[in-house]
Amino acid sequence: MKTILITGAGSGIGRAVATIMYENGWHLGLLDINREPLMELASNWDQSRYAIEVADVSNADMVSTAISNYAKQVQQLHVLFNCAGVLEIGDFEAIDLHRHHQILDINNRGLLNCCYYAFPYLRDTVGARVINMSSASSLFGVPGFASYSASKFWVKGFTESLNVEWSRHDITVMDIEPPFVRTPMLEGKESQIIKRLGVKLDANDIALQVFEAVTDRSLHRPVGLEYKVLRTARKLLPDAATRNLMKFLSGY
């Protein structure tokens, strides 16, 4: 049975990915900072097909213990899906410094911790892969999303580096790049760019992308026609033109 460890599995995209993978016969390592949503998610599932691990991904010791516990139970790790993340919207100086740090700690340090401690088990599993949640915000720095956008640039660079490095271990490293997705992370948050671009995807749309990605060799997996067009335009347009487009879309 194929195995997948999902961070941030208690809600949003992580929860949707857990559901689709379970429905397709995988064994799941469900990791989240809170136990209760994981218990609720798996309440009607076969207990032999999942394990619950509670950890703050930014805490290296907790991550080490959680991944070791799961790997010892299943003996191999086919997929690590790094989904845990946080978002804050607003002018840079208006967001509390602690929140800026938290965004980087979870979105970047957390992802790094998980890759680091999962590596031995991925290396020992034929055809293993890492799927990282990136974002359309990694295309160009998004006004009002400074720390979040920067964190996703980091994810893209980290993914590209490991994609090359870990190929020698038969580990495929890739990322998913969606625009705005209707999840609890976005609830109650507003900005001009969200209004202008809209929120046209939900967690199930991204879960399907992740399910397809487990047999895909792509480095980056952009999601949605509009974002694919923007991604192509970014390659063709000069920086000044892209900057002006982002300024218009964000209302700055």
TAHUQUI-V423075 format. One record per helix or strand of 3 or more residues. SS is the DSSP state (H for helix, E for strand). FROM is the first residue (numbers start at 1). LEN is the number of residues. If there is no record, write none. Layout:
SS | FROM | LEN
SS | FROM | LEN
This chain:
E | 3 | 5
H | 12 | 12
E | 27 | 6
H | 36 | 6
H | 47 | 3
E | 50 | 5
H | 60 | 15
E | 79 | 4
H | 92 | 3
H | 97 | 27
E | 129 | 5
H | 136 | 3
H | 146 | 24
E | 172 | 6
H | 184 | 3
H | 192 | 6
H | 203 | 11
E | 220 | 3
H | 225 | 12
H | 239 | 12
